């Protein structure tokens, strides 16, 4: 059984179809990357999996359980955690309180306040600081830590490097390597193809709301991915599983 399964999923913004019949799956311990141009539907797909954006049709299954109609807060309690684009921290609260608020999900596991701070050591000297006063990279680390505090079965990461300096991006991905080593399954949206190939086991290429190709990172080339990215190449089926 797949840990996460998305079946013929569709989602709209008004009359615009942002996600069009996407099928994908995630295994235990797997790291999956979604690649595509701005506006391809990647963020909407993550938000729909997390329950923040409603599905107009299709299904989302977690551990074989249909969670399509389950609200976002309940999906978090079941083990789906989203690190959103823009981080969405409580800026006036301390770093420590931003982390601890996630314990409301009520899930037990390897991740707790101490283990999260150990995995994200850049947060240790900033625990009493207001989250809004931190640098972009530090805020991203807080957002990742907050998601980990829910002990997710699936971690969804949206545009981790967006708006960050190269040094900050490196710090974020150093932290993510610790998370990946721990075996936490994740789906990553990232524009930096080199980072994508370094982190992911498998890539799904998204074009105009559709999954047009997929493959393991050790089987795909950057050139092939870029062709799918810009719509120069489409698989025979036009789908990815």
C-alpha positions in Angstrom: 0.0 0.0 0.0 1.2 3.5 -0.9 1.7 5.9 2.0 0.1 8.7 0.0 -2.0 8.3 -3.1 -3.5 11.1 -5.2 -6.0 9.9 -7.8 -7.4 11.9 -10.7 -7.1 15.0 -8.5 -8.5 18.3 -9.8 -8.7 21.7 -8.1 -9.9 25.1 -9.3 -9.4 28.8 -8.7 -12.9 30.1 -9.7 -13.4 28.8 -13.3 -9.6 28.2 -13.8 -8.5 24.6 -13.4 -5.2 24.8 -11.6 -4.8 21.0 -11.1 -6.0 18.7 -13.9 -6.5 15.0 -13.2 -3.2 14.4 -11.4 -2.2 10.9 -10.3 0.8 10.5 -8.0 2.0 8.4 -5.1 4.6 8.4 -2.3 6.2 5.5 -0.6 7.6 5.3 3.0 10.9 7.2 3.2 10.6 8.5 -0.4 11.5 12.0 -1.4 9.5 13.3 -4.3 10.0 16.6 -6.2 7.4 18.5 -8.2 9.0 20.5 -11.0 7.3 23.1 -13.3 7.2 26.7 -14.3 5.4 29.3 -12.2 1.7 28.9 -12.5 2.0 25.2 -13.3 -0.3 24.2 -10.4 2.4 22.9 -8.0 1.4 25.0 -5.0 -2.3 24.4 -5.5 -1.6 20.7 -5.6 0.3 20.7 -2.3 -2.4 22.9 -0.7 -5.1 20.5 -2.0 -3.2 17.4 -0.6 -3.0 19.3 2.8 -6.7 20.1 2.7 -6.2 23.9 2.6 -7.6 24.1 -0.9 -10.7 22.1 -1.8 -10.6 19.4 -4.5 -13.2 19.8 -7.2 -12.8 16.0 -8.0 -10.6 13.1 -7.5 -9.3 11.5 -4.3 -6.5 11.8 -1.7 -5.6 8.7 0.3 -3.3 8.5 3.3 -2.4 5.0 4.5 -5.3 3.8 2.3 -7.8 6.1 4.1 -9.7 8.5 1.9 -9.0 12.0 3.3 -10.5 14.0 0.4 -13.3 15.5 2.6 -11.2 15.7 5.8 -10.4 19.4 6.8 -6.9 20.6 7.0 -6.6 20.6 10.8 -7.7 17.0 10.9 -5.3 16.0 8.1 -2.5 17.5 10.2 -3.5 15.4 13.1 -3.5 12.4 10.8 0.1 13.2 9.6 0.0 15.6 6.6 2.1 18.7 7.3 2.7 21.6 4.9 5.5 24.1 5.0 3.8 26.8 2.9 5.3 29.3 0.5 6.0 32.4 2.4 6.4 30.5 5.7 3.3 32.0 7.5 4.9 32.2 10.9 3.4 34.0 13.9 5.8 37.0 13.7 5.1 38.5 17.1 5.6 35.2 18.9 8.9 33.7 19.9 10.6 31.0 17.9 10.0 28.5 20.7 6.3 29.4 20.8 6.0 29.0 17.0 7.4 25.5 17.4 5.4 24.5 20.4 2.1 25.7 18.9 2.3 22.7 16.5 2.0 20.2 19.4 -1.8 20.8 19.1 -1.8 18.2 16.3 -1.4 15.7 19.2 0.9 13.3 17.3 3.7 11.4 19.0 6.9 10.3 17.4 10.6 11.0 17.1 10.2 14.8 16.7 9.8 16.9 19.8 11.1 20.3 20.8 14.5 19.0 21.7 15.0 16.8 18.6 13.8 19.6 16.3 16.2 22.1 17.8 19.0 19.6 17.5 18.1 19.0 13.8 17.9 22.8 13.2 20.9 24.1 15.2 20.6 27.6 13.8 17.4 28.0 15.9 19.1 27.3 19.2 20.4 30.9 19.8 17.1 32.4 18.5 14.5 30.5 20.6 13.5 33.6 22.6 13.6 36.0 19.6 10.4 37.0 17.8 10.0 35.0 14.6 9.4 38.1 12.6 12.8 39.5 13.5 14.7 36.6 12.0 16.4 36.4 8.6 14.6 34.7 5.8 16.6 31.5 6.1 16.1 31.3 9.8 12.3 31.8 9.3 12.3 29.0 6.8 14.0 26.8 9.4 11.3 27.7 12.0 8.6 26.8 9.4 10.3 23.4 8.8 10.6 22.8 12.5 7.0 23.7 13.2 5.9 21.1 10.6 8.2 18.5 12.1 6.7 19.1 15.5 3.5 17.5 14.2 5.4 14.3 13.6 4.2 14.1 10.0 3.7 10.9 8.0 4.1 13.2 4.9 6.0 16.5 4.8 5.0 18.9 2.1 7.6 21.7 1.3 6.7 24.6 -1.0 9.4 26.7 -2.5 12.0 26.5 0.3 14.5 28.7 -1.4 12.2 31.4 -2.7 13.5 34.9 -1.9 16.5 33.6 0.1 20.2 34.4 -0.4 22.5 31.6 -1.6 24.0 31.3 1.8 20.5 31.1 3.5 19.4 28.5 0.9 22.5 26.3 1.8 21.6 26.5 5.5 18.0 25.5 4.8 19.1 22.5 2.7 21.7 21.5 5.2 18.8 21.2 7.7 16.6 19.4 5.3 19.4 16.8 4.8 19.0 16.0 8.5 15.3 15.6 8.1 15.7 13.4 5.0 18.2 11.2 6.8 15.7 10.6 9.5 13.5 9.0 6.8 10.6 11.5 6.9 8.7 11.1 3.5 8.4 14.4 1.7 7.1 16.1 -1.4 9.2 19.1 -2.4 8.4 22.0 -4.8 11.7 23.7 -5.8 12.7 25.9 -8.8 16.4 25.1 -8.3 16.9 21.9 -10.4 20.3 21.2 -8.9 18.8 21.2 -5.4 16.0 19.0 -6.7 18.3 16.4 -8.2 20.4 16.4 -5.0 17.5 15.9 -2.6 14.8 13.9 -4.5 14.5 10.2 -5.3 11.9 10.9 -8.0 10.7 13.9 -10.0 7.2 14.6 -11.3 7.0 17.3 -14.0 3.9 19.5 -13.9 2.8 21.5 -16.9 -0.4 23.6 -17.0 -1.9 21.6 -14.1 -1.1 18.2 -15.5 1.6 15.7 -14.5 3.2 15.1 -17.8 6.2 12.9 -16.9 7.9 11.3 -13.9 11.1 9.4 -13.3 13.9 8.6 -10.8 16.5 11.3 -10.5 19.2 8.8 -11.4 17.4 8.0 -14.7 16.4 11.6 -15.8 18.7 14.2 -17.1 18.5 18.0 -16.5 17.9 18.5 -20.2 14.9 16.1 -20.2 13.4 17.8 -17.2 13.8 21.2 -18.7 12.1 20.0 -21.9 9.1 18.9 -19.8 9.3 22.1 -17.8 8.8 24.3 -20.9 6.4 21.9 -22.6 8.9 20.9 -25.4 8.5 17.2 -24.5 5.4 15.3 -23.3 5.2 11.6 -22.4 3.1 9.3 -24.6 0.3 9.1 -21.9 0.7 12.7 -20.7 0.5 11.4 -17.1 2.8 10.4 -14.2 2.1 7.8 -11.7 
